[in-house]
Amino acid sequence: MISVVGYETQELQVTWNGASVAPLHVTLKESTTVLENVVIRGKSEASLLREQAYAVEVIEAKQFNNLSTDVNEMLGRIAGVNVRQSGGLGSGFTLSLNGLSGNRIRTFINGVPMDYFGSSLTLNNFPPNLLSAVEVYKGAVPIHLSSDALGGAINITTTDVPINYLDVAYSLGSFHTHRASLNGQWIDTKSHLTVRLKSFINHSDNNYPMEVFLLNRETGQLDETPTEVRRFHDAYTSRMAWLEAGFTDVKWADEFMLGAMYSDNANELQQNPFVTGLSVFPLGHVTTAEQKDIYTATYRKQDLGLQDLNVRGYAVWVNSTEHYTDTSAARYDWFGDFEPDVHPTTGELGRKSLFQLQRTNLLTNLHGEYSINALQGIAINLSTNVLALWGEDVYQPQNNTQYSTPNRVSKGTVGLSYTLKLLQGTWHNTLFTKGYGYTLEANNPDYQGNDPNAFSDQQGRVGLGFASTWKPNDRVQIKGSFERAYRFPESFELYGDGLAVIPNPTLLPEQSENYNLGLRYTQPDRWQAEVNGFVRNTQDYIRFRPQLTRSQYINDPRVLALGIDASVLARLPWGIQLQGSATYLDLRNNDPEATVYRDRLPNEPYAFANLVATYGLPLPWDRQQATVSFVQQYVHEFFLDWPSISSSDSKSVIPRQYLAHLELTY
């Protein structure tokens, strides 16, 4: 019998007399039925993550690698997520997830909280080619993301492939916008010594044109018709370099890495960040800046001592210096001209300030999980976060006194979970509990900077929840989850920023009961659709109350959010793909004793959607393709203030917004 892959098998009968040997010539016929290769279909890590019991969305970064974008723009395409940015590159932004926003949504990079990495390492600074994926947890948050997340979490995972590579990217945009990144990895095949570098630099002058109503110096009134001007004091620069070295895929560790990171940013302020609309007098000298030194140690190992015992952990030290400068006595107009010494005793925002704030953070985490058998597993997570901040201000006695001795905040979290699979593995269930500890030591001086009143607080909370999913077949998946979660105030909510936000060390921790119910249907290789309903019942909601010079964070007793979001993905013939999502949110004050009871919360969008249409054109060259995508986003109009306490003709309304752009990639 003669058999060769790709040819028909032949059987020949040969008689040998044992006396002589003669060559035997055989010609095989090609087979049209024998396979020349085998295609193995498997699920990506993103697909496996979506099938977990938690309400989670996953964005794979590879589809954005050739675009000049950032994580915020990637997140804006997910149902239930709304990102509002106040201006160009480096501007402040607010991310809302199913009705909860700001610090209620925790962000992580490889499981490490990013909230303490500073403004130079926010989501709108990270380019996609540094990343592998972005995970978005809605409502219930798994215990390995160790923080006091109130209504969800976003986890950025960086590129982790066992190969040597070098990746360089550069993009150029309007208004002198430049974005560049350099990333690479080298692995020694013998010792498994691994070295990684991740870095980026972003800059923009942000000198875009806009229309303003100028002040008429003769009448003291604003002009009736707008005038086009350019912003002249709004430049932004951020930089980051992260070097790691260690070992991967060795006997004692799947990964052990030590890292050092440096990041900084410099930001010019064109106007008071809390002003409504445009200032009559813009700013011309106010600046903020930040430098951070960050040191990291990470470890992970599967089957540590026992089969199916997996352990990972990290320790992070952050040393930060922040600068706030408002010392100019000049008064500017929107053409960049100024009058010197108009207000010699104050700055442009208010009281003169030359404030330097020092922060240190120590973050630690240890996570272990053990599979009892194929259907059961347990996990434990321990984390700590210790913050100290102090500083000085040669102009403002209140700042100088408040930060003359360190203010301290300590947080600790313990999480336990149990996972059980039923109905032949089609029904996954996770039960979990989290214990929170919180300690605060703060100074609380008066406006004149008199001796501080020492303030201390110590609290503890216990949260719990579950997540469940049933997947009877490859097409249908039903998910449900609940969590009673807590969030303790952040340092800037408690202590202010030294400029326009004043301290409030008596803030109470937030509590929220989060419910999610969702359905996903998939037609393999053709289309998929998903719909989710959610409830967020929040107590002691921490809300920012903006004012021109004395803004502050306060507690609202009760806030209730009800909502629904939906998404669809369709792969059509001729290389066309459609992807869209829509969200409706009913977020209201739920305190019966409040004058604004049942009012929508101010300055919160409640209806928004997006649509992406993509056409892929295969090119004649091997594995080459060009794509063109049309992206459109819509945000419905919403109130800037409480609707019930303003007359109908004076209610500030943020008008509906349409944003469209075209993406071309090769």
C-alpha positions as CSV (number, residue, x, y, z in Angstrom):
1,M,0.0,0.0,0.0
2,I,1.3,3.4,-1.0
3,S,-0.2,6.5,0.6
4,V,0.8,10.2,0.2
5,V,-1.1,13.3,1.3
6,G,-2.8,14.9,-1.7
7,Y,-2.7,11.7,-3.9
8,E,-4.9,8.6,-4.2
9,T,-3.9,5.6,-2.2
10,Q,-2.8,2.6,-4.3
11,E,-2.6,-1.1,-3.4
12,L,-0.2,-3.3,-5.4
13,Q,0.4,-7.1,-5.2
14,V,4.1,-8.0,-5.6
15,T,5.6,-11.5,-5.8
16,W,9.2,-11.9,-4.8
17,N,11.2,-15.0,-5.5
18,G,13.9,-14.1,-3.0
19,A,16.7,-14.3,-5.6
20,S,16.9,-10.9,-7.2
21,V,15.8,-7.3,-6.5
22,A,14.3,-5.1,-9.2
23,P,13.1,-1.5,-8.9
24,L,9.3,-0.9,-8.8
25,H,8.0,2.3,-10.5
26,V,4.6,3.6,-9.3
27,T,2.8,6.7,-10.5
28,L,0.2,8.2,-8.2
29,K,-2.8,10.1,-9.2
30,E,-3.6,13.5,-7.6
31,S,-6.7,13.4,-5.3
32,T,-9.3,16.1,-5.5
33,T,-10.9,15.0,-2.2
34,V,-7.9,14.8,0.1
35,L,-7.4,18.0,2.2
36,E,-4.1,19.8,1.8
37,N,-4.6,21.7,5.1
38,V,-6.8,21.8,8.1
39,V,-8.4,25.0,9.5
40,I,-9.0,25.0,13.2
41,R,-11.6,27.4,14.6
42,G,-11.2,28.6,18.1
43,K,-12.4,31.4,20.4
44,S,-10.3,34.5,21.0
45,E,-9.7,35.7,24.6
46,A,-12.1,38.5,23.9
47,S,-14.9,36.0,22.9
48,L,-14.2,33.9,26.0
49,L,-14.4,37.0,28.2
50,R,-17.8,38.0,26.7
51,E,-19.1,34.6,27.6
52,Q,-18.4,35.2,31.3
53,A,-21.3,35.7,33.7
54,Y,-20.5,39.4,34.2
55,A,-22.0,42.1,32.0
56,V,-18.8,42.8,30.1
57,E,-17.9,44.3,26.6
58,V,-14.5,43.8,25.0
59,I,-12.9,46.0,22.4
60,E,-9.9,44.4,20.6
61,A,-7.4,47.2,19.9
62,K,-6.0,45.7,16.7
63,Q,-8.9,47.2,14.7
64,F,-7.8,50.7,15.8
65,N,-4.0,50.2,15.4
66,N,-3.8,52.1,12.2
67,L,-5.9,55.1,13.3
68,S,-5.0,58.3,15.0
69,T,-7.2,57.8,18.0
70,D,-7.2,57.0,21.8
71,V,-9.1,54.8,24.3
72,N,-11.8,57.4,24.8
73,E,-12.8,57.3,21.1
74,M,-12.7,53.5,21.2
75,L,-15.0,53.4,24.3
76,G,-17.5,55.8,22.6
77,R,-18.6,53.0,20.3
78,I,-19.9,50.8,23.1
79,A,-23.5,50.7,24.1
80,G,-24.1,52.4,27.4
81,V,-20.9,54.4,27.3
82,N,-20.8,58.2,26.7
83,V,-17.6,60.2,26.7
84,R,-17.7,64.0,26.8
85,Q,-14.5,66.0,26.2
86,S,-14.5,69.7,26.9
87,G,-12.1,70.6,24.1
88,G,-9.1,69.4,22.1
89,L,-6.2,67.1,23.1
90,G,-5.6,67.1,26.8
91,S,-8.9,68.6,27.8
92,G,-10.9,67.3,30.7
93,F,-13.4,64.6,30.0
94,T,-16.3,62.8,31.6
95,L,-17.0,59.1,31.0
96,S,-20.5,57.8,31.8
97,L,-21.3,54.1,32.0
98,N,-25.0,53.1,32.4
99,G,-25.8,56.3,34.3
100,L,-22.8,56.5,36.6
101,S,-19.8,58.6,35.7
102,G,-16.5,60.0,37.0
103,N,-14.8,58.1,39.7
104,R,-17.7,55.7,40.1
105,I,-16.2,54.0,37.1
106,R,-12.7,52.8,37.9
107,T,-10.0,52.4,35.3
108,F,-7.2,49.9,35.4
109,I,-4.2,49.0,33.3
110,N,-3.4,45.3,33.5
111,G,-5.5,45.2,36.6
112,V,-3.7,48.1,38.4
113,P,-5.8,51.1,39.2
114,M,-5.0,54.0,36.9
115,D,-6.8,56.6,39.1
116,Y,-3.6,57.3,40.9
117,F,-1.3,57.6,37.8
118,G,-2.2,61.2,37.2
119,S,-3.5,63.3,34.4
120,S,-0.7,62.4,32.0
121,L,-1.9,58.8,32.0
122,T,-5.6,59.2,31.4
123,L,-7.6,57.3,28.8
124,N,-7.4,60.1,26.2
125,N,-3.6,59.9,26.2
126,F,-3.2,56.2,25.5
127,P,-2.8,55.3,21.8
128,P,-4.3,52.0,20.6
129,N,-1.0,50.4,19.4
130,L,0.1,50.1,23.1
131,L,-2.9,48.0,23.9
132,S,-4.3,44.5,23.3
133,A,-7.9,45.0,24.4
134,V,-10.2,47.2,26.6
135,E,-12.6,45.4,28.9
136,V,-15.7,47.2,30.1
137,Y,-17.6,45.8,33.1
138,K,-21.1,47.2,33.5
139,G,-22.5,47.1,37.1
140,A,-21.0,44.2,38.9
141,V,-17.2,44.1,39.0
142,P,-15.1,40.9,39.5
143,I,-13.0,40.8,42.6
144,H,-9.7,40.8,40.8
145,L,-10.2,44.4,39.8
146,S,-9.5,45.5,43.3
147,S,-10.9,48.9,44.0
148,D,-14.1,50.5,45.3
149,A,-15.8,50.7,41.9
150,L,-19.4,51.8,42.3
151,G,-20.9,51.2,38.9
152,G,-18.5,49.5,36.7
153,A,-14.8,49.2,35.6
154,I,-12.6,49.6,32.5
155,N,-9.5,47.4,32.3
156,I,-6.9,48.2,29.7
157,T,-4.6,45.2,28.8
158,T,-1.3,46.0,27.1
159,T,0.2,43.9,24.3
160,D,1.6,40.6,25.7
161,V,2.9,38.4,22.9
162,P,6.0,36.0,23.2
163,I,7.9,37.5,20.3
164,N,10.5,40.2,19.6
165,Y,8.9,43.3,18.0
166,L,9.3,47.0,17.5
167,D,6.3,49.2,16.8
168,V,6.6,52.9,15.8
169,A,3.7,55.2,15.1
170,Y,3.3,58.9,14.3
171,S,0.3,61.0,13.4
172,L,-0.1,64.6,12.5
173,G,-3.3,66.6,12.9
174,S,-4.8,70.1,12.8
175,F,-3.8,72.8,15.2
176,H,-0.2,71.6,15.5
177,T,-1.3,68.2,16.9
178,H,1.4,65.6,17.0
179,R,1.1,62.0,18.5
180,A,3.9,59.5,18.5
181,S,4.6,56.2,20.2
182,L,7.5,53.7,20.4
183,N,6.9,50.2,21.8
184,G,9.0,47.1,21.7
185,Q,9.9,43.8,23.3
186,W,13.0,41.6,23.4
187,I,13.1,38.1,24.7
188,D,16.3,36.0,25.1
189,T,15.3,32.5,24.0
190,K,17.7,30.7,26.4
191,S,17.2,32.5,29.7
192,H,13.8,34.0,28.9
193,L,15.0,37.4,30.0
194,T,12.4,39.8,28.8
195,V,12.7,43.6,28.3
196,R,9.7,45.8,27.3
197,L,9.4,49.4,26.4
198,K,6.2,51.4,26.1
199,S,6.3,55.2,25.4
200,F,4.3,58.0,23.8
201,I,4.3,61.8,23.4
202,N,1.3,63.9,22.6
203,H,1.1,67.6,21.8
204,S,-1.4,70.1,20.5
205,D,-1.6,73.9,20.4
206,N,-5.4,73.6,20.5
207,N,-5.6,77.0,18.7
208,Y,-8.8,76.2,16.9
209,P,-11.2,78.9,15.9
210,M,-14.5,79.6,17.6
211,E,-17.2,82.3,17.9
212,V,-17.5,84.5,20.9
213,F,-19.6,87.5,21.9
214,L,-17.0,90.1,22.6
215,L,-17.3,92.8,25.3
216,N,-17.9,96.3,24.0
217,R,-15.7,98.4,26.2
218,E,-17.8,101.6,25.5
219,T,-21.2,100.2,26.4
220,G,-20.1,97.5,28.8
221,Q,-22.4,95.0,27.0
222,L,-21.7,92.0,24.9
223,D,-21.9,92.3,21.2
224,E,-25.2,91.1,19.6
225,T,-23.3,89.2,16.8
226,P,-20.4,86.7,17.4
227,T,-16.9,87.2,16.3
228,E,-14.5,84.4,15.2
229,V,-11.3,84.2,17.3
230,R,-8.7,81.6,17.9
231,R,-7.8,80.1,21.2
232,F,-4.3,81.3,22.2
233,H,-3.5,79.8,25.6
234,D,-4.7,76.2,25.4
235,A,-1.6,74.1,24.5
236,Y,-1.1,70.7,26.0
237,T,1.8,68.2,26.1
238,S,2.0,64.8,27.7
239,R,4.8,62.2,27.7
240,M,5.3,58.7,29.1
241,A,8.2,56.1,29.0
242,W,7.7,52.7,30.7
243,L,10.6,50.3,30.9
244,E,10.2,46.8,32.3
245,A,12.6,43.9,32.7
246,G,12.2,40.4,34.1
247,F,11.5,36.9,33.1
248,T,8.7,35.2,31.3
249,D,7.7,31.5,30.9
250,V,10.2,30.2,33.4
251,K,9.7,27.3,35.8
252,W,9.0,29.6,38.8
253,A,6.9,32.2,37.1
254,D,4.8,32.8,34.0
255,E,5.9,36.4,34.3
256,F,8.0,38.4,36.8
257,M,8.7,42.0,35.8
258,L,10.2,45.0,37.5
259,G,9.4,48.4,35.9
260,A,10.1,52.1,36.0
261,M,7.9,54.7,34.5
262,Y,8.2,58.4,34.0
263,S,5.3,60.6,32.9
264,D,4.6,64.3,32.8
265,N,2.3,66.9,31.3
266,A,1.9,70.6,30.9
267,N,-1.4,72.3,30.3
268,E,-2.4,75.9,29.6
269,L,-5.8,77.1,30.7
270,Q,-7.7,79.3,28.3
271,Q,-10.6,79.9,30.7
272,N,-12.0,78.9,34.1
273,P,-12.7,75.1,33.7
274,F,-16.0,75.5,35.6
275,V,-17.4,78.5,33.7
276,T,-20.7,78.1,31.8
277,G,-20.2,79.0,28.2
278,L,-17.2,81.3,27.3
279,S,-15.5,83.7,29.7
280,V,-15.7,87.4,28.9
281,F,-12.0,87.7,29.8
282,P,-10.0,84.6,28.8
283,L,-6.9,83.5,30.7
284,G,-3.4,84.1,29.4
285,H,-1.0,82.8,32.1
286,V,-2.7,80.2,34.2
287,T,-1.0,76.8,33.9
288,T,-0.9,73.4,35.5
289,A,1.8,70.8,35.3
290,E,2.6,67.3,36.7
291,Q,5.5,64.9,36.9
292,K,5.3,61.3,38.1
293,D,7.8,58.6,38.9
294,I,6.2,55.2,39.1
295,Y,7.9,51.9,40.0
296,T,6.1,48.6,39.5
297,A,6.6,44.9,40.3
298,T,4.3,42.2,38.9
299,Y,4.1,38.4,39.3
300,R,1.9,35.7,38.0
301,K,2.0,31.9,37.9
302,Q,-0.4,29.2,37.0
303,D,-0.3,25.9,38.9
304,L,1.8,27.3,41.7
305,G,2.6,24.3,43.8
306,L,-0.8,22.7,43.0
307,Q,-2.5,22.0,39.8
308,D,-5.2,24.7,39.0
309,L,-3.9,27.1,41.7
310,N,-3.2,30.4,40.0
311,V,-1.6,33.4,41.7
312,R,-0.8,36.9,40.6
313,G,0.0,40.2,42.3
314,Y,1.6,43.6,42.0
315,A,3.1,46.4,44.0
316,V,3.2,50.0,42.7
317,W,4.9,53.1,44.1
318,V,3.8,56.5,42.8
319,N,5.6,59.7,43.5
320,S,3.9,62.8,42.1
321,T,4.6,66.5,41.9
322,E,1.8,68.9,40.8
323,H,2.1,72.6,40.0
324,Y,-0.7,75.1,39.8
325,T,0.2,78.7,38.8
326,D,-2.1,81.7,38.8
327,T,0.0,84.8,39.5
328,S,-0.6,87.2,36.6
329,A,-2.2,90.6,37.3
330,A,-2.9,91.1,33.5
331,R,-6.3,91.0,31.9
332,Y,-6.6,89.5,28.4
333,D,-9.1,89.8,25.6
334,W,-9.9,87.1,23.0
335,F,-7.4,88.5,20.6
336,G,-4.5,87.8,22.9
337,D,-4.0,91.4,23.8
338,F,-3.7,92.3,27.5
339,E,-3.7,95.2,30.0
340,P,-1.0,94.8,32.7
341,D,-1.5,95.2,36.4
342,V,-5.3,95.4,36.2
343,H,-5.8,93.4,39.4
344,P,-2.4,93.5,41.3
345,T,-3.7,91.7,44.4
346,T,-5.3,88.7,42.6
347,G,-4.6,86.3,39.8
348,E,-6.7,85.6,36.7
349,L,-9.0,83.0,38.4
350,G,-9.2,84.5,41.9
351,R,-6.7,84.6,44.7
352,K,-3.1,84.4,43.5
353,S,-1.7,80.9,43.7
354,L,1.7,79.3,43.2
355,F,0.8,75.9,44.6
356,Q,3.0,72.8,44.6
357,L,1.4,69.5,45.8
358,Q,3.3,66.3,46.5
359,R,1.6,63.0,46.5
360,T,2.8,59.5,47.2
361,N,0.8,56.3,46.7
362,L,1.6,52.7,47.6
363,L,-0.7,50.2,45.8
364,T,-0.5,46.4,46.5
365,N,-2.6,43.5,45.4
366,L,-2.6,39.7,45.7
367,H,-5.0,37.5,43.9
368,G,-5.4,33.7,44.1
369,E,-7.9,31.4,42.4
370,Y,-8.3,27.6,42.7
371,S,-10.4,25.2,40.6
372,I,-11.8,22.6,42.9
373,N,-13.0,20.6,39.9
374,A,-14.3,21.3,36.4
375,L,-17.5,22.8,37.7
376,Q,-16.4,24.7,40.9
377,G,-13.8,27.3,41.7
378,I,-12.9,29.8,44.5
379,A,-10.9,33.0,44.5
380,I,-9.6,35.5,47.0
381,N,-8.3,39.0,46.5
382,L,-6.4,41.4,48.9
383,S,-5.6,45.0,48.0
384,T,-4.3,48.1,49.8
385,N,-3.9,51.7,48.8
386,V,-2.1,54.2,51.0
387,L,-2.0,57.9,49.9
388,A,-0.2,60.9,51.5
389,L,-0.2,64.4,50.2
390,W,1.3,67.7,51.3
391,G,2.4,70.9,49.7
392,E,2.9,74.7,49.9
393,D,1.5,77.8,48.4
394,V,3.4,81.1,48.8
395,Y,0.3,83.1,48.1
396,Q,-2.7,81.3,49.6
397,P,-2.6,80.8,53.4
398,Q,-5.5,78.3,53.2
399,N,-3.6,76.0,50.9
400,N,-0.3,76.5,52.8
401,T,-1.9,75.6,56.1
402,Q,-4.0,72.7,54.9
403,Y,-1.0,70.9,53.3
404,S,1.7,71.9,55.8
405,T,1.5,68.5,57.3
406,P,0.6,65.4,55.3
407,N,-3.0,64.5,54.7
408,R,-3.5,60.7,54.5
409,V,-6.1,58.4,53.0
410,S,-5.8,54.6,53.4
411,K,-8.1,52.1,51.6
412,G,-8.2,48.3,51.9
413,T,-10.4,45.8,50.1
414,V,-10.8,42.0,50.6
415,G,-12.8,40.0,48.0
416,L,-14.0,36.4,48.0
417,S,-15.8,34.6,45.2
418,Y,-17.3,31.1,44.5
419,T,-18.0,29.9,40.9
420,L,-20.4,27.1,40.1
421,K,-21.3,25.6,36.7
422,L,-24.7,23.8,36.3
423,L,-26.7,22.1,33.6
424,Q,-23.7,20.4,32.0
425,G,-21.7,23.6,32.1
426,T,-24.2,25.8,30.2
427,W,-25.2,27.8,33.4
428,H,-22.3,29.7,35.0
429,N,-22.8,31.4,38.4
430,T,-20.5,33.5,40.6
431,L,-21.2,34.6,44.1
432,F,-18.9,37.2,45.7
433,T,-18.5,39.5,48.6
434,K,-16.2,42.5,49.2
435,G,-15.1,44.1,52.5
436,Y,-13.9,47.7,52.4
437,G,-11.9,49.6,55.0
438,Y,-11.2,53.4,54.9
439,T,-9.1,55.7,57.1
440,L,-8.8,59.5,56.7
441,E,-6.5,62.0,58.4
442,A,-6.9,65.6,57.2
443,N,-6.4,69.3,58.0
444,N,-9.3,71.6,57.6
445,P,-8.2,75.3,57.8
446,D,-10.5,78.3,57.3
447,Y,-10.3,80.7,54.4
448,Q,-7.7,82.9,56.0
449,G,-5.5,79.9,56.7
450,N,-5.9,79.9,60.5
451,D,-4.6,76.8,62.4
452,P,-6.2,73.7,60.9
453,N,-8.9,71.7,62.7
454,A,-7.6,68.2,62.6
455,F,-10.2,65.8,61.1
456,S,-10.1,62.0,61.1
457,D,-12.5,59.3,60.1
458,Q,-12.5,55.5,59.9
459,Q,-15.2,53.5,58.3
460,G,-15.9,50.0,57.0
461,R,-18.4,48.5,54.6
462,V,-19.4,45.0,53.3
463,G,-20.7,44.5,49.8
464,L,-22.0,41.5,48.0
465,G,-23.3,40.4,44.6
466,F,-23.7,37.7,42.0
467,A,-23.4,37.2,38.3
468,S,-25.1,34.5,36.3
469,T,-25.2,33.5,32.6
470,W,-27.0,30.7,30.7
471,K,-25.8,29.7,27.3
472,P,-28.0,26.9,26.0
473,N,-26.3,26.9,22.6
474,D,-23.8,28.8,20.5
475,R,-26.4,31.4,19.5
476,V,-28.2,32.5,22.7
477,Q,-26.8,33.9,25.9
478,I,-28.7,35.4,28.9
479,K,-27.0,37.3,31.6
480,G,-28.0,38.8,35.0
481,S,-26.0,40.4,37.8
482,F,-26.4,42.3,41.0
483,E,-23.9,44.1,43.3
484,R,-24.2,46.3,46.4
485,A,-21.1,48.4,45.9
486,Y,-19.4,51.2,47.8
487,R,-17.0,54.0,46.9
488,F,-15.1,56.2,49.2
489,P,-14.2,59.8,48.3
490,E,-11.0,60.5,46.4
491,S,-8.3,62.9,47.6
492,F,-9.3,65.7,45.2
493,E,-12.9,65.4,46.2
494,L,-12.0,65.7,49.8
495,Y,-9.1,68.2,49.6
496,G,-9.8,70.2,46.4
497,D,-7.3,71.2,43.8
498,G,-5.7,74.3,45.3
499,L,-7.2,76.6,42.7
500,A,-11.0,76.7,42.2
501,V,-12.2,73.5,44.1
502,I,-12.3,73.9,47.9
503,P,-12.1,71.0,50.4
504,N,-14.9,69.0,51.9
505,P,-13.4,66.4,54.2
506,T,-16.9,65.5,55.6
507,L,-18.0,63.8,52.3
508,L,-19.8,60.5,52.9
509,P,-19.0,57.3,50.9
510,E,-21.4,56.4,48.1
511,Q,-23.5,53.3,48.0
512,S,-25.2,51.8,45.0
513,E,-27.4,48.7,44.2
514,N,-26.7,47.8,40.6
515,Y,-28.9,45.4,38.6
516,N,-28.2,44.2,35.1
517,L,-30.2,41.9,32.8
518,G,-29.1,41.2,29.2
519,L,-29.7,39.0,26.1
520,R,-27.3,38.3,23.3
521,Y,-28.1,36.5,20.1
522,T,-25.4,35.5,17.6
523,Q,-25.7,34.2,14.0
524,P,-22.2,33.0,13.4
525,D,-20.2,34.9,10.8
526,R,-23.3,36.9,9.9
527,W,-24.7,39.1,12.7
528,Q,-25.2,39.5,16.4
529,A,-27.4,41.7,18.6
530,E,-27.5,42.4,22.3
531,V,-29.9,44.3,24.6
532,N,-29.3,45.2,28.3
533,G,-31.5,46.7,30.9
534,F,-30.0,48.2,34.1
535,V,-30.9,49.9,37.4
536,R,-28.6,52.0,39.5
537,N,-30.0,52.9,42.9
538,T,-27.4,55.2,44.6
539,Q,-27.3,56.8,48.0
540,D,-25.0,59.7,49.1
541,Y,-24.2,60.4,45.4
542,I,-21.1,62.6,45.3
543,R,-21.8,65.4,42.8
544,F,-19.6,68.3,41.7
545,R,-21.3,71.7,42.4
546,P,-19.5,74.1,40.1
547,Q,-19.1,77.8,40.9
548,L,-16.6,80.3,39.5
549,T,-14.2,80.4,42.4
550,R,-15.5,78.2,45.2
551,S,-16.6,74.9,43.6
552,Q,-17.0,71.9,45.8
553,Y,-18.0,68.2,45.9
554,I,-21.2,67.5,47.9
555,N,-23.5,64.5,48.6
556,D,-27.0,64.1,47.1
557,P,-29.0,61.7,49.4
558,R,-30.6,59.5,46.6
559,V,-30.2,59.2,42.9
560,L,-32.0,56.6,40.7
561,A,-31.0,55.5,37.2
562,L,-33.1,53.3,34.9
563,G,-32.0,52.5,31.4
564,I,-31.6,50.3,28.4
565,D,-28.9,49.9,25.8
566,A,-28.7,47.9,22.6
567,S,-26.1,47.1,20.0
568,V,-26.0,45.2,16.7
569,L,-23.2,44.0,14.4
570,A,-24.0,42.9,10.8
571,R,-21.6,41.4,8.3
572,L,-23.1,42.0,4.9
573,P,-22.0,40.8,1.4
574,W,-19.5,42.7,-0.6
575,G,-17.2,43.4,2.4
576,I,-19.7,45.7,4.1
577,Q,-20.0,45.7,7.9
578,L,-22.5,47.7,10.0
579,Q,-22.1,48.3,13.7
580,G,-24.3,50.4,15.9
581,S,-25.5,51.0,19.5
582,A,-28.0,53.2,21.3
583,T,-28.7,54.1,24.9
584,Y,-31.6,55.6,26.8
585,L,-31.1,56.7,30.4
586,D,-33.5,58.0,33.0
587,L,-31.2,59.5,35.8
588,R,-33.2,61.4,38.4
589,N,-32.9,62.8,41.9
590,N,-34.8,60.4,44.1
591,D,-34.8,62.2,47.5
592,P,-38.5,63.0,48.4
593,E,-37.4,65.9,50.6
594,A,-35.5,67.7,47.9
595,T,-37.0,70.6,46.0
596,V,-35.7,69.0,42.8
597,Y,-37.3,65.6,43.5
598,R,-37.7,63.5,40.3
599,D,-35.7,66.0,38.3
600,R,-33.2,64.7,35.8
601,L,-29.7,65.2,37.1
602,P,-28.2,68.3,35.5
603,N,-25.5,68.2,32.8
604,E,-26.0,64.4,32.1
605,P,-26.8,63.2,28.6
606,Y,-29.7,60.7,28.6
607,A,-30.1,59.6,25.0
608,F,-27.1,58.9,22.6
609,A,-26.2,56.5,19.8
610,N,-23.5,55.7,17.3
611,L,-23.2,54.0,13.9
612,V,-20.1,52.7,12.1
613,A,-20.3,51.6,8.4
614,T,-17.2,49.9,7.1
615,Y,-16.3,48.7,3.6
616,G,-13.3,46.4,3.2
617,L,-11.6,46.2,-0.3
618,P,-9.2,43.3,-0.8
619,L,-6.2,44.3,-2.8
620,P,-4.3,42.1,-5.3
621,W,-1.3,41.9,-3.1
622,D,-1.0,39.1,-0.6
623,R,-3.0,39.7,2.6
624,Q,-3.5,43.4,1.8
625,Q,-6.7,45.3,2.3
626,A,-7.9,48.9,2.3
627,T,-10.9,49.9,4.4
628,V,-13.1,53.0,4.6
629,S,-15.3,53.6,7.6
630,F,-18.0,56.2,8.1
631,V,-18.6,57.0,11.8
632,Q,-21.5,59.0,13.2
633,Q,-22.4,59.8,16.8
634,Y,-25.5,61.5,18.2
635,V,-26.2,63.0,21.6
636,H,-29.7,64.3,22.3
637,E,-30.2,67.7,23.9
638,F,-30.1,67.8,27.8
639,F,-30.4,70.4,30.6
640,L,-27.3,72.1,32.1
641,D,-29.2,72.9,35.3
642,W,-32.0,71.4,37.4
643,P,-35.1,71.6,35.1
644,S,-37.6,72.5,37.8
645,I,-35.9,75.4,39.4
646,S,-35.4,77.5,36.2
647,S,-38.1,79.2,34.2
648,S,-38.8,77.6,30.9
649,D,-37.3,80.6,29.0
650,S,-34.0,80.6,30.9
651,K,-33.2,76.9,31.2
652,S,-29.8,76.2,29.9
653,V,-30.0,73.5,27.2
654,I,-27.1,71.7,25.7
655,P,-28.2,71.3,22.1
656,R,-28.3,68.0,20.3
657,Q,-25.0,67.1,18.8
658,Y,-24.0,65.2,15.6
659,L,-20.4,64.1,15.0
660,A,-19.3,62.4,11.8
661,H,-15.9,61.5,10.5
662,L,-14.3,59.3,7.8
663,E,-11.6,56.8,8.5
664,L,-9.3,55.4,5.7
665,T,-6.8,52.7,6.5
666,Y,-4.5,50.4,4.5
